[in-house]
Amino acid sequence: MSYTGDGAYTGIRYDGAGTADAPEVVYDEDEHMYGIEPTTTQTTTTTTSRTATTTTLTLTTTWTPPSLYCFALMMAKGYEVDLIRMQLRKGVSLFQCDYWEVFSSEEVQLSPGPPVELYSKSIGSMKCEVGGPFGCALNTDVFVKAWKRIFEDQNYLSYGWTVKVDP
């Protein structure tokens, strides 16, 4: 508060509203406070308290470690199809895992059945440039597509380990 010299005070008055961190401040320039000397001081004390909260998350799984989710990327045309089919018939490589998936540019029949026809899952085009100092496939984008599909399907969540297997 400040004394204006004509018997009036102007300034800030705290009226108790608002929160402890940000009290509501009321500006009242027209209020006249008679009978109070200019040396009067008003003090307001605010007490605050904080509470900490701890949250615990319990995750339940359906697998017994170690369990394996395995996947492979396969070219839809060429020798990799025959190689994957042979591995499936013999139950070797990724087909020994607790759960497996084969990804390719299109659905490819892996087993005619019986008991069940099995197909690869399509992730779209797997075309990529060849280059670099060693003339390698620059196929990072192909693997990113596969990982996106894996994350979308979420089958890997039921297993302890995720393994990328070459055909």
N, C-alpha and C positions, 0 to 999 in steps of 0.2 A: 504494500500500500504506500502511496505517496501523498503527502499533504499538498494541496494546491494553493494554500495561502488564503483562501476565501472561506475557510471553515468546512471545506469538503475534502474527502479523500477519494483518490481514484486508484485502480490497480486490479489485483487478482484476489479472488476470494475462493477458497476451496469449500464446497458445500457437502463433501462426503460422497458424492456420486462417483461413478466410474469404477475402475479396477485398481488393485494395489499397484500394478505396474504402470498404469496410465490413468491417474485420477482425472476426473472431468474438471476442467478449469472454467470458471465463470468470470467473464469480464463485465464489470459493471461500473461504467464511468460516471453514471448519473447518481449513484448512491451517495447520500450525505450522511456522515456519521458524526453527530454532534455529541459533545461531552467527552470525547476521547482526545487525549493530548497527542500531538504529532510523534512523540517518542514511544508510543505504545507498540509492542511487538506481539504478533500472534504466531504460535507454533503448532503445526499439525504433525503427529507421528503416525506412520502407517507401518503395520507389521504384515509380513508376507511369509508364507510357508510353501514348500515344494514337496511333492511326493514322488518317489521313484517307483516304477512298475517294471517287473521282470516277467517276460512271457517265455514259456517253455514249449517247444514244438516236439512232439513225439512222432516219429516216422515209423510206420509198420510196413514191412516188405514181405513178399510171398516166396522169396528164394532163400535157399540155404547156401551161403558162400562155400566154395567159389562156384559161381554159375556164370555161363558165358552167353552173351548175345553176339552173334557173328554176322557179318555182312560182307558181300563181295560186289564189285562192279564188273560187269561182263559186256563185251562187245556183242551186239545182237547178231552179227554175221562173223563167220570165221571159226578158227580153231577153239576159241574159248567156250563156245556153246557145247561142243563135244566134250571138252575137258570137264566142264561143270556137270554135264549129264553123267559122265563116267564116275565122278566123285560121288554124286548122289546115289547111283546104283550100288557103289561099294560102301557107302556110309562113312566116307573119309573127309578130311579137310574140314571146311566149315560145317559139314553135315554131321559132325560129331558134337557140335555145340548144343547147348540146351535149347536155343532158338536161333534160327538163321533166316536171312533174307538175301536174295540176289537182285540187284538193280541193273537195268540196261536201258537203252534208248527206246525200246518198245517191249511189249509183253512177248516173251519167248517161252514156249512150252519146254519144261525141263524133264517132265515125266508124263507119259501118256496114261498112267494108271494101269490097272487098278492098284491100290484101292482108290487113289485120288489123283486127278491131274494136277500137276504143279507147274506154276509159271513164275517167271521173273516179274518184278515190278518195274513199270516204266517211270523214268525220271525225265523223259524228253531227250532232245538231242545231246549226244556226247561228243560232237565234233569239236576239235580244238586245233590250234596251230601247232606246228612242229618248228622248233628253233633252239636258240641258245647255243652255247659253244659246243655242245655234244649232240645236237639234233634230236633232242628229247621232245616228247609230247608235253605241251604247255597246258596241262589239264587241271589246274587248280579249280577253275570254275565248275568242271564236271564233278569234282569231289564236294564242292560247296552245295551243289544241287542234291547230291546223295545225302549229305548231312542234314539239309533242310527237310528232306522227306523223312529221314529217321526221326528228327525232332517232332515233326508233325504227327507221325504214327505213334510215337511214344512207347513202342514195344520194348525198347532197351531199358526202360525204367524198372522192369520186373527182374532184372538180372544184375549180378555184382560187377561184371566186367563187360565192356564193349570192345570187340575185336574186329578190325578191318583185315580181311583175308584176300590175298591175290588168288585168282583162279589157278 
